[in-house]
Amino acid sequence: MTKANFQLSGPDVEVTYDGATGTLFVRGQNFWSLEDGATFDADRITRADLDGDGQMLQVVLLVSSRAGVRTTLSVLLPQVNEDRADAESDVTGAAVLIDDYHNLVGGPPAVPQQYDIRPLRGKLRIGP
C-alpha cells in the first residue's frame, strides 16, 4: 500500500482514496444512486497499474440489473513519487461510470458499453 491519500471532486461526484488502507469512498449527486455515499474496502477494489501513467481503481456497483446490465466505476489516479512529493499537491483524475450490456436480456446491442466520464480535481496528501 501507499501513503498517498487523494481527495478529489468533479461534476456531481466526490472521491476519497486512502492509500494506507486501500479504502475508496464515493459520493455523488445524480451519480448512480450514490447520494449517501459508499465505502469500498480494499478487497472489493480491483487495481491496475497504468505503466507509469498512474493507477486505475475499479469497483462493481451493480453485478447485474434485472435487464442484465452490469455497472462499474473506474477511478483514474495519477502516479505519485512519494519520495519527491510535497506533503500536499494539486492533482487531477477521472471517474468513469460504465454500463456494460454484454449480458443484456435479448442480447447485447451493437455498442455494448456506455460511459459517463467525470473529470476530477483535488488534493494529494502524503502521510497519515
CNS distance restraints for C-alpha pairs under 8 A (distance, minus, plus):
assign (resid   1 and name CA) (resid  19 and name CA) 5.97 0.50 0.50
assign (resid   1 and name CA) (resid  20 and name CA) 5.57 0.50 0.50
assign (resid   1 and name CA) (resid  21 and name CA) 7.22 0.50 0.50
assign (resid   1 and name CA) (resid  22 and name CA) 6.90 0.50 0.50
assign (resid   2 and name CA) (resid  19 and name CA) 4.81 0.50 0.50
assign (resid   2 and name CA) (resid  20 and name CA) 5.35 0.50 0.50
assign (resid   3 and name CA) (resid  18 and name CA) 7.83 0.50 0.50
assign (resid   3 and name CA) (resid  19 and name CA) 5.36 0.50 0.50
assign (resid   3 and name CA) (resid  20 and name CA) 5.18 0.50 0.50
assign (resid   3 and name CA) (resid  82 and name CA) 7.70 0.50 0.50
assign (resid   3 and name CA) (resid 126 and name CA) 5.59 0.50 0.50
assign (resid   3 and name CA) (resid 127 and name CA) 5.18 0.50 0.50
assign (resid   3 and name CA) (resid 128 and name CA) 6.79 0.50 0.50
assign (resid   4 and name CA) (resid  18 and name CA) 6.92 0.50 0.50
assign (resid   4 and name CA) (resid  19 and name CA) 5.08 0.50 0.50
assign (resid   4 and name CA) (resid  20 and name CA) 7.17 0.50 0.50
assign (resid   4 and name CA) (resid  80 and name CA) 7.57 0.50 0.50
assign (resid   4 and name CA) (resid  82 and name CA) 7.34 0.50 0.50
assign (resid   4 and name CA) (resid 124 and name CA) 6.58 0.50 0.50
assign (resid   4 and name CA) (resid 125 and name CA) 5.83 0.50 0.50
assign (resid   4 and name CA) (resid 126 and name CA) 4.76 0.50 0.50
assign (resid   4 and name CA) (resid 127 and name CA) 6.60 0.50 0.50
assign (resid   5 and name CA) (resid  16 and name CA) 7.46 0.50 0.50
assign (resid   5 and name CA) (resid  17 and name CA) 5.65 0.50 0.50
assign (resid   5 and name CA) (resid  18 and name CA) 4.72 0.50 0.50
assign (resid   5 and name CA) (resid  19 and name CA) 5.34 0.50 0.50
assign (resid   5 and name CA) (resid  20 and name CA) 7.68 0.50 0.50
assign (resid   5 and name CA) (resid 124 and name CA) 5.61 0.50 0.50
assign (resid   5 and name CA) (resid 125 and name CA) 5.08 0.50 0.50
assign (resid   5 and name CA) (resid 126 and name CA) 6.26 0.50 0.50
assign (resid   5 and name CA) (resid 127 and name CA) 7.66 0.50 0.50
assign (resid   6 and name CA) (resid  15 and name CA) 7.69 0.50 0.50
assign (resid   6 and name CA) (resid  16 and name CA) 5.50 0.50 0.50
assign (resid   6 and name CA) (resid  17 and name CA) 5.07 0.50 0.50
assign (resid   6 and name CA) (resid  18 and name CA) 6.66 0.50 0.50
assign (resid   6 and name CA) (resid  19 and name CA) 7.91 0.50 0.50
assign (resid   6 and name CA) (resid 122 and name CA) 7.38 0.50 0.50
assign (resid   6 and name CA) (resid 123 and name CA) 5.83 0.50 0.50
assign (resid   6 and name CA) (resid 124 and name CA) 4.66 0.50 0.50
assign (resid   6 and name CA) (resid 125 and name CA) 6.43 0.50 0.50
assign (resid   7 and name CA) (resid  14 and name CA) 7.64 0.50 0.50
assign (resid   7 and name CA) (resid  15 and name CA) 5.97 0.50 0.50
assign (resid   7 and name CA) (resid  16 and name CA) 4.55 0.50 0.50
assign (resid   7 and name CA) (resid  17 and name CA) 6.68 0.50 0.50
assign (resid   7 and name CA) (resid 122 and name CA) 5.60 0.50 0.50
assign (resid   7 and name CA) (resid 123 and name CA) 5.32 0.50 0.50
assign (resid   7 and name CA) (resid 124 and name CA) 6.58 0.50 0.50
assign (resid   8 and name CA) (resid  14 and name CA) 5.87 0.50 0.50
assign (resid   8 and name CA) (resid  15 and name CA) 5.15 0.50 0.50
assign (resid   8 and name CA) (resid  16 and name CA) 6.30 0.50 0.50
assign (resid   8 and name CA) (resid  92 and name CA) 7.52 0.50 0.50
assign (resid   8 and name CA) (resid  93 and name CA) 7.63 0.50 0.50
assign (resid   8 and name CA) (resid 120 and name CA) 5.67 0.50 0.50
assign (resid   8 and name CA) (resid 121 and name CA) 5.15 0.50 0.50
assign (resid   8 and name CA) (resid 122 and name CA) 4.15 0.50 0.50
assign (resid   8 and name CA) (resid 123 and name CA) 6.34 0.50 0.50
assign (resid   9 and name CA) (resid  13 and name CA) 5.65 0.50 0.50
assign (resid   9 and name CA) (resid  14 and name CA) 4.24 0.50 0.50
assign (resid   9 and name CA) (resid  15 and name CA) 6.00 0.50 0.50
assign (resid   9 and name CA) (resid 120 and name CA) 5.03 0.50 0.50
assign (resid   9 and name CA) (resid 121 and name CA) 5.55 0.50 0.50
assign (resid   9 and name CA) (resid 122 and name CA) 6.20 0.50 0.50
assign (resid  10 and name CA) (resid  14 and name CA) 6.49 0.50 0.50
assign (resid  10 and name CA) (resid 118 and name CA) 6.22 0.50 0.50
assign (resid  10 and name CA) (resid 119 and name CA) 5.65 0.50 0.50
assign (resid  10 and name CA) (resid 120 and name CA) 4.47 0.50 0.50
assign (resid  10 and name CA) (resid 121 and name CA) 6.34 0.50 0.50
assign (resid  11 and name CA) (resid 118 and name CA) 6.30 0.50 0.50
assign (resid  11 and name CA) (resid 119 and name CA) 7.34 0.50 0.50
assign (resid  11 and name CA) (resid 120 and name CA) 7.82 0.50 0.50
assign (resid  12 and name CA) (resid  28 and name CA) 5.24 0.50 0.50
assign (resid  12 and name CA) (resid  29 and name CA) 4.90 0.50 0.50
assign (resid  12 and name CA) (resid  30 and name CA) 6.67 0.50 0.50
assign (resid  12 and name CA) (resid  31 and name CA) 6.63 0.50 0.50
assign (resid  13 and name CA) (resid  26 and name CA) 7.21 0.50 0.50
assign (resid  13 and name CA) (resid  27 and name CA) 5.73 0.50 0.50
assign (resid  13 and name CA) (resid  28 and name CA) 4.09 0.50 0.50
assign (resid  13 and name CA) (resid  29 and name CA) 6.44 0.50 0.50
assign (resid  13 and name CA) (resid  31 and name CA) 6.79 0.50 0.50
assign (resid  13 and name CA) (resid 118 and name CA) 7.82 0.50 0.50
assign (resid  14 and name CA) (resid  26 and name CA) 5.72 0.50 0.50
assign (resid  14 and name CA) (resid  27 and name CA) 5.22 0.50 0.50
assign (resid  14 and name CA) (resid  28 and name CA) 6.13 0.50 0.50
assign (resid  15 and name CA) (resid  24 and name CA) 7.24 0.50 0.50
assign (resid  15 and name CA) (resid  25 and name CA) 5.76 0.50 0.50
assign (resid  15 and name CA) (resid  26 and name CA) 4.70 0.50 0.50
assign (resid  15 and name CA) (resid  27 and name CA) 6.71 0.50 0.50
assign (resid  16 and name CA) (resid  24 and name CA) 5.82 0.50 0.50
assign (resid  16 and name CA) (resid  25 and name CA) 5.10 0.50 0.50
assign (resid  16 and name CA) (resid  26 and name CA) 6.58 0.50 0.50
assign (resid  17 and name CA) (resid  22 and name CA) 6.95 0.50 0.50
assign (resid  17 and name CA) (resid  23 and name CA) 5.84 0.50 0.50
assign (resid  17 and name CA) (resid  24 and name CA) 4.56 0.50 0.50
assign (resid  17 and name CA) (resid  25 and name CA) 6.42 0.50 0.50
assign (resid  18 and name CA) (resid  22 and name CA) 5.49 0.50 0.50
assign (resid  18 and name CA) (resid  23 and name CA) 5.31 0.50 0.50
assign (resid  18 and name CA) (resid  24 and name CA) 6.55 0.50 0.50
assign (resid  19 and name CA) (resid  23 and name CA) 7.10 0.50 0.50
assign (resid  20 and name CA) (resid 128 and name CA) 7.70 0.50 0.50
assign (resid  21 and name CA) (resid  42 and name CA) 6.98 0.50 0.50
assign (resid  22 and name CA) (resid  41 and name CA) 6.63 0.50 0.50
assign (resid  22 and name CA) (resid  42 and name CA) 4.67 0.50 0.50
assign (resid  23 and name CA) (resid  39 and name CA) 6.99 0.50 0.50
assign (resid  23 and name CA) (resid  40 and name CA) 5.75 0.50 0.50
assign (resid  23 and name CA) (resid  41 and name CA) 4.73 0.50 0.50
assign (resid  23 and name CA) (resid  42 and name CA) 5.32 0.50 0.50
assign (resid  24 and name CA) (resid  39 and name CA) 5.73 0.50 0.50
assign (resid  24 and name CA) (resid  40 and name CA) 5.11 0.50 0.50
assign (resid  24 and name CA) (resid  41 and name CA) 6.60 0.50 0.50
assign (resid  24 and name CA) (resid  42 and name CA) 7.63 0.50 0.50
assign (resid  25 and name CA) (resid  37 and name CA) 6.90 0.50 0.50
assign (resid  25 and name CA) (resid  38 and name CA) 5.67 0.50 0.50
assign (resid  25 and name CA) (resid  39 and name CA) 4.37 0.50 0.50
assign (resid  25 and name CA) (resid  40 and name CA) 6.27 0.50 0.50
assign (resid  26 and name CA) (resid  34 and name CA) 7.10 0.50 0.50
assign (resid  26 and name CA) (resid  37 and name CA) 5.42 0.50 0.50
assign (resid  26 and name CA) (resid  38 and name CA) 5.45 0.50 0.50
assign (resid  26 and name CA) (resid  39 and name CA) 6.57 0.50 0.50
assign (resid  27 and name CA) (resid  31 and name CA) 7.94 0.50 0.50
assign (resid  27 and name CA) (resid  34 and name CA) 5.13 0.50 0.50
assign (resid  27 and name CA) (resid  35 and name CA) 5.71 0.50 0.50
assign (resid  27 and name CA) (resid  36 and name CA) 6.37 0.50 0.50
assign (resid  27 and name CA) (resid  37 and name CA) 3.97 0.50 0.50
assign (resid  27 and name CA) (resid  38 and name CA) 6.45 0.50 0.50
assign (resid  28 and name CA) (resid  32 and name CA) 7.44 0.50 0.50
assign (resid  28 and name CA) (resid  33 and name CA) 7.48 0.50 0.50
assign (resid  28 and name CA) (resid  34 and name CA) 5.05 0.50 0.50
assign (resid  28 and name CA) (resid  35 and name CA) 5.04 0.50 0.50
assign (resid  28 and name CA) (resid  36 and name CA) 7.77 0.50 0.50
assign (resid  28 and name CA) (resid  37 and name CA) 6.87 0.50 0.50
assign (resid  29 and name CA) (resid  33 and name CA) 7.73 0.50 0.50
assign (resid  29 and name CA) (resid  34 and name CA) 6.88 0.50 0.50
assign (resid  29 and name CA) (resid  35 and name CA) 5.27 0.50 0.50
assign (resid  30 and name CA) (resid  34 and name CA) 7.73 0.50 0.50
assign (resid  30 and name CA) (resid  35 and name CA) 7.30 0.50 0.50
assign (resid  31 and name CA) (resid  35 and name CA) 7.40 0.50 0.50
assign (resid  34 and name CA) (resid  38 and name CA) 6.50 0.50 0.50
assign (resid  40 and name CA) (resid  44 and name CA) 6.00 0.50 0.50
assign (resid  40 and name CA) (resid  45 and name CA) 6.83 0.50 0.50
assign (resid  40 and name CA) (resid  59 and name CA) 7.55 0.50 0.50
assign (resid  41 and name CA) (resid  45 and name CA) 6.86 0.50 0.50
assign (resid  44 and name CA) (resid  59 and name CA) 6.45 0.50 0.50
assign (resid  44 and name CA) (resid  60 and name CA) 7.97 0.50 0.50
assign (resid  45 and name CA) (resid  57 and name CA) 6.26 0.50 0.50
assign (resid  45 and name CA) (resid  58 and name CA) 5.62 0.50 0.50
assign (resid  45 and name CA) (resid  59 and name CA) 5.17 0.50 0.50
assign (resid  46 and name CA) (resid  57 and name CA) 5.72 0.50 0.50
assign (resid  46 and name CA) (resid  58 and name CA) 5.07 0.50 0.50
assign (resid  46 and name CA) (resid  59 and name CA) 6.50 0.50 0.50
assign (resid  47 and name CA) (resid  55 and name CA) 6.94 0.50 0.50
assign (resid  47 and name CA) (resid  56 and name CA) 5.71 0.50 0.50
assign (resid  47 and name CA) (resid  57 and name CA) 4.72 0.50 0.50
assign (resid  47 and name CA) (resid  58 and name CA) 6.47 0.50 0.50
assign (resid  48 and name CA) (resid  55 and name CA) 5.59 0.50 0.50
assign (resid  48 and name CA) (resid  56 and name CA) 5.15 0.50 0.50
assign (resid  48 and name CA) (resid  57 and name CA) 6.64 0.50 0.50
assign (resid  49 and name CA) (resid  53 and name CA) 7.75 0.50 0.50
assign (resid  49 and name CA) (resid  54 and name CA) 6.26 0.50 0.50
assign (resid  49 and name CA) (resid  55 and name CA) 4.56 0.50 0.50
assign (resid  49 and name CA) (resid  56 and name CA) 6.55 0.50 0.50
assign (resid  50 and name CA) (resid  54 and name CA) 5.27 0.50 0.50
assign (resid  50 and name CA) (resid  55 and name CA) 5.25 0.50 0.50
assign (resid  50 and name CA) (resid  56 and name CA) 7.01 0.50 0.50
assign (resid  52 and name CA) (resid  79 and name CA) 6.43 0.50 0.50
assign (resid  53 and name CA) (resid  78 and name CA) 6.51 0.50 0.50
assign (resid  53 and name CA) (resid  79 and name CA) 5.90 0.50 0.50
assign (resid  54 and name CA) (resid  76 and name CA) 7.20 0.50 0.50
assign (resid  54 and name CA) (resid  77 and name CA) 5.58 0.50 0.50
assign (resid  54 and name CA) (resid  78 and name CA) 4.14 0.50 0.50
assign (resid  54 and name CA) (resid  79 and name CA) 3.78 0.50 0.50
assign (resid  54 and name CA) (resid  80 and name CA) 7.50 0.50 0.50
assign (resid  55 and name CA) (resid  76 and name CA) 5.92 0.50 0.50
assign (resid  55 and name CA) (resid  77 and name CA) 5.35 0.50 0.50
assign (resid  55 and name CA) (resid  78 and name CA) 6.40 0.50 0.50
assign (resid  55 and name CA) (resid  79 and name CA) 6.59 0.50 0.50
assign (resid  56 and name CA) (resid  74 and name CA) 6.42 0.50 0.50
assign (resid  56 and name CA) (resid  75 and name CA) 5.57 0.50 0.50
assign (resid  56 and name CA) (resid  76 and name CA) 4.60 0.50 0.50
assign (resid  56 and name CA) (resid  77 and name CA) 6.29 0.50 0.50
assign (resid  57 and name CA) (resid  74 and name CA) 5.51 0.50 0.50
assign (resid  57 and name CA) (resid  75 and name CA) 5.09 0.50 0.50
assign (resid  57 and name CA) (resid  76 and name CA) 6.54 0.50 0.50
assign (resid  57 and name CA) (resid  77 and name CA) 7.96 0.50 0.50
assign (resid  58 and name CA) (resid  72 and name CA) 6.87 0.50 0.50
assign (resid  58 and name CA) (resid  73 and name CA) 5.56 0.50 0.50
assign (resid  58 and name CA) (resid  74 and name CA) 4.28 0.50 0.50
assign (resid  58 and name CA) (resid  75 and name CA) 6.36 0.50 0.50
assign (resid  59 and name CA) (resid  72 and name CA) 5.68 0.50 0.50
assign (resid  59 and name CA) (resid  73 and name CA) 5.40 0.50 0.50
assign (resid  59 and name CA) (resid  74 and name CA) 6.60 0.50 0.50
assign (resid  60 and name CA) (resid  70 and name CA) 7.95 0.50 0.50
assign (resid  60 and name CA) (resid  71 and name CA) 6.26 0.50 0.50
assign (resid  60 and name CA) (resid  72 and name CA) 4.38 0.50 0.50
assign (resid  60 and name CA) (resid  73 and name CA) 6.42 0.50 0.50
assign (resid  61 and name CA) (resid  70 and name CA) 7.97 0.50 0.50
assign (resid  61 and name CA) (resid  71 and name CA) 5.49 0.50 0.50
assign (resid  61 and name CA) (resid  72 and name CA) 5.18 0.50 0.50
assign (resid  61 and name CA) (resid  73 and name CA) 6.77 0.50 0.50
assign (resid  62 and name CA) (resid  70 and name CA) 5.66 0.50 0.50
assign (resid  62 and name CA) (resid  71 and name CA) 4.98 0.50 0.50
assign (resid  62 and name CA) (resid  72 and name CA) 6.81 0.50 0.50
assign (resid  63 and name CA) (resid  69 and name CA) 7.78 0.50 0.50
assign (resid  63 and name CA) (resid  70 and name CA) 5.13 0.50 0.50
assign (resid  63 and name CA) (resid  71 and name CA) 6.66 0.50 0.50
assign (resid  64 and name CA) (resid  68 and name CA) 5.10 0.50 0.50
assign (resid  64 and name CA) (resid  69 and name CA) 5.16 0.50 0.50
assign (resid  64 and name CA) (resid  70 and name CA) 4.61 0.50 0.50
assign (resid  64 and name CA) (resid  71 and name CA) 7.35 0.50 0.50
assign (resid  65 and name CA) (resid  69 and name CA) 5.10 0.50 0.50
assign (resid  65 and name CA) (resid  70 and name CA) 6.56 0.50 0.50
assign (resid  67 and name CA) (resid 104 and name CA) 5.73 0.50 0.50
assign (resid  67 and name CA) (resid 105 and name CA) 5.38 0.50 0.50
assign (resid  68 and name CA) (resid 101 and name CA) 6.86 0.50 0.50
assign (resid  68 and name CA) (resid 102 and name CA) 7.93 0.50 0.50
assign (resid  68 and name CA) (resid 103 and name CA) 5.14 0.50 0.50
assign (resid  68 and name CA) (resid 104 and name CA) 4.30 0.50 0.50
assign (resid  68 and name CA) (resid 105 and name CA) 5.67 0.50 0.50
assign (resid  69 and name CA) (resid  99 and name CA) 6.39 0.50 0.50
assign (resid  69 and name CA) (resid 100 and name CA) 5.66 0.50 0.50
assign (resid  69 and name CA) (resid 101 and name CA) 5.11 0.50 0.50
assign (resid  69 and name CA) (resid 102 and name CA) 7.56 0.50 0.50
assign (resid  69 and name CA) (resid 103 and name CA) 6.57 0.50 0.50
assign (resid  69 and name CA) (resid 104 and name CA) 5.78 0.50 0.50
assign (resid  70 and name CA) (resid  99 and name CA) 5.76 0.50 0.50
assign (resid  70 and name CA) (resid 100 and name CA) 5.08 0.50 0.50
assign (resid  70 and name CA) (resid 101 and name CA) 6.80 0.50 0.50
assign (resid  70 and name CA) (resid 103 and name CA) 7.98 0.50 0.50
assign (resid  71 and name CA) (resid  97 and name CA) 7.17 0.50 0.50
assign (resid  71 and name CA) (resid  98 and name CA) 5.56 0.50 0.50
assign (resid  71 and name CA) (resid  99 and name CA) 4.61 0.50 0.50
assign (resid  71 and name CA) (resid 100 and name CA) 6.27 0.50 0.50
assign (resid  72 and name CA) (resid  97 and name CA) 5.96 0.50 0.50
assign (resid  72 and name CA) (resid  98 and name CA) 5.22 0.50 0.50
assign (resid  72 and name CA) (resid  99 and name CA) 6.73 0.50 0.50
assign (resid  73 and name CA) (resid  95 and name CA) 6.95 0.50 0.50
assign (resid  73 and name CA) (resid  96 and name CA) 5.65 0.50 0.50
assign (resid  73 and name CA) (resid  97 and name CA) 4.61 0.50 0.50
assign (resid  73 and name CA) (resid  98 and name CA) 6.15 0.50 0.50
assign (resid  74 and name CA) (resid  95 and name CA) 5.83 0.50 0.50
assign (resid  74 and name CA) (resid  96 and name CA) 5.03 0.50 0.50
assign (resid  74 and name CA) (resid  97 and name CA) 6.48 0.50 0.50
assign (resid  74 and name CA) (resid  98 and name CA) 7.73 0.50 0.50
assign (resid  75 and name CA) (resid  93 and name CA) 7.30 0.50 0.50
assign (resid  75 and name CA) (resid  94 and name CA) 5.72 0.50 0.50
assign (resid  75 and name CA) (resid  95 and name CA) 4.57 0.50 0.50
assign (resid  75 and name CA) (resid  96 and name CA) 6.28 0.50 0.50
assign (resid  76 and name CA) (resid  93 and name CA) 5.28 0.50 0.50
assign (resid  76 and name CA) (resid  94 and name CA) 5.09 0.50 0.50
assign (resid  76 and name CA) (resid  95 and name CA) 6.46 0.50 0.50
assign (resid  77 and name CA) (resid  92 and name CA) 7.32 0.50 0.50
assign (resid  77 and name CA) (resid  93 and name CA) 5.04 0.50 0.50
assign (resid  77 and name CA) (resid  94 and name CA) 7.15 0.50 0.50
assign (resid  78 and name CA) (resid  91 and name CA) 7.41 0.50 0.50
assign (resid  78 and name CA) (resid  92 and name CA) 7.19 0.50 0.50
assign (resid  78 and name CA) (resid  93 and name CA) 6.57 0.50 0.50
assign (resid  80 and name CA) (resid  85 and name CA) 7.18 0.50 0.50
assign (resid  81 and name CA) (resid  85 and name CA) 5.99 0.50 0.50
assign (resid  82 and name CA) (resid 126 and name CA) 7.11 0.50 0.50
assign (resid  85 and name CA) (resid  89 and name CA) 7.49 0.50 0.50
assign (resid  85 and name CA) (resid 126 and name CA) 7.47 0.50 0.50
assign (resid  86 and name CA) (resid 125 and name CA) 7.96 0.50 0.50
assign (resid  86 and name CA) (resid 126 and name CA) 7.31 0.50 0.50
assign (resid  87 and name CA) (resid 124 and name CA) 7.95 0.50 0.50
assign (resid  87 and name CA) (resid 125 and name CA) 5.56 0.50 0.50
assign (resid  87 and name CA) (resid 126 and name CA) 5.02 0.50 0.50
assign (resid  87 and name CA) (resid 127 and name CA) 7.28 0.50 0.50
assign (resid  88 and name CA) (resid 123 and name CA) 6.57 0.50 0.50
assign (resid  88 and name CA) (resid 124 and name CA) 5.51 0.50 0.50
assign (resid  88 and name CA) (resid 125 and name CA) 4.54 0.50 0.50
assign (resid  88 and name CA) (resid 126 and name CA) 6.50 0.50 0.50
assign (resid  89 and name CA) (resid 123 and name CA) 5.60 0.50 0.50
assign (resid  89 and name CA) (resid 124 and name CA) 5.12 0.50 0.50
assign (resid  89 and name CA) (resid 125 and name CA) 6.66 0.50 0.50
assign (resid  90 and name CA) (resid 121 and name CA) 7.51 0.50 0.50
assign (resid  90 and name CA) (resid 122 and name CA) 5.79 0.50 0.50
assign (resid  90 and name CA) (resid 123 and name CA) 4.77 0.50 0.50
assign (resid  90 and name CA) (resid 124 and name CA) 6.26 0.50 0.50
assign (resid  91 and name CA) (resid 121 and name CA) 5.88 0.50 0.50
assign (resid  91 and name CA) (resid 122 and name CA) 5.49 0.50 0.50
assign (resid  91 and name CA) (resid 123 and name CA) 5.62 0.50 0.50
assign (resid  91 and name CA) (resid 124 and name CA) 6.30 0.50 0.50
assign (resid  92 and name CA) (resid 119 and name CA) 7.50 0.50 0.50
assign (resid  92 and name CA) (resid 120 and name CA) 5.43 0.50 0.50
assign (resid  92 and name CA) (resid 121 and name CA) 4.40 0.50 0.50
assign (resid  92 and name CA) (resid 122 and name CA) 6.34 0.50 0.50
assign (resid  93 and name CA) (resid 119 and name CA) 6.18 0.50 0.50
assign (resid  93 and name CA) (resid 120 and name CA) 4.81 0.50 0.50
assign (resid  93 and name CA) (resid 121 and name CA) 6.35 0.50 0.50
assign (resid  94 and name CA) (resid 117 and name CA) 6.91 0.50 0.50
assign (resid  94 and name CA) (resid 118 and name CA) 5.64 0.50 0.50
assign (resid  94 and name CA) (resid 119 and name CA) 4.51 0.50 0.50
assign (resid  94 and name CA) (resid 120 and name CA) 4.99 0.50 0.50
assign (resid  95 and name CA) (resid 117 and name CA) 5.87 0.50 0.50
assign (resid  95 and name CA) (resid 118 and name CA) 5.11 0.50 0.50
assign (resid  95 and name CA) (resid 119 and name CA) 6.46 0.50 0.50
assign (resid  95 and name CA) (resid 120 and name CA) 6.90 0.50 0.50
assign (resid  96 and name CA) (resid 115 and name CA) 6.48 0.50 0.50
assign (resid  96 and name CA) (resid 116 and name CA) 5.64 0.50 0.50
assign (resid  96 and name CA) (resid 117 and name CA) 4.50 0.50 0.50
assign (resid  96 and name CA) (resid 118 and name CA) 6.30 0.50 0.50
assign (resid  97 and name CA) (resid 115 and name CA) 5.72 0.50 0.50
assign (resid  97 and name CA) (resid 116 and name CA) 5.01 0.50 0.50
assign (resid  97 and name CA) (resid 117 and name CA) 6.44 0.50 0.50
assign (resid  98 and name CA) (resid 113 and name CA) 6.71 0.50 0.50
assign (resid  98 and name CA) (resid 114 and name CA) 5.78 0.50 0.50
assign (resid  98 and name CA) (resid 115 and name CA) 4.84 0.50 0.50
assign (resid  98 and name CA) (resid 116 and name CA) 6.60 0.50 0.50
assign (resid  99 and name CA) (resid 113 and name CA) 5.58 0.50 0.50
assign (resid  99 and name CA) (resid 114 and name CA) 5.19 0.50 0.50
assign (resid  99 and name CA) (resid 115 and name CA) 6.64 0.50 0.50
assign (resid 100 and name CA) (resid 112 and name CA) 5.88 0.50 0.50
assign (resid 100 and name CA) (resid 113 and name CA) 4.61 0.50 0.50
assign (resid 100 and name CA) (resid 114 and name CA) 6.73 0.50 0.50
assign (resid 101 and name CA) (resid 108 and name CA) 5.51 0.50 0.50
assign (resid 101 and name CA) (resid 109 and name CA) 7.08 0.50 0.50
assign (resid 101 and name CA) (resid 112 and name CA) 4.75 0.50 0.50
assign (resid 101 and name CA) (resid 113 and name CA) 5.92 0.50 0.50
assign (resid 102 and name CA) (resid 107 and name CA) 7.19 0.50 0.50
assign (resid 102 and name CA) (resid 108 and name CA) 4.93 0.50 0.50
assign (resid 102 and name CA) (resid 109 and name CA) 7.83 0.50 0.50
assign (resid 102 and name CA) (resid 112 and name CA) 5.65 0.50 0.50
assign (resid 102 and name CA) (resid 113 and name CA) 7.88 0.50 0.50
assign (resid 103 and name CA) (resid 107 and name CA) 6.51 0.50 0.50
assign (resid 103 and name CA) (resid 108 and name CA) 6.26 0.50 0.50
assign (resid 104 and name CA) (resid 108 and name CA) 5.30 0.50 0.50
assign (resid 108 and name CA) (resid 112 and name CA) 5.91 0.50 0.50
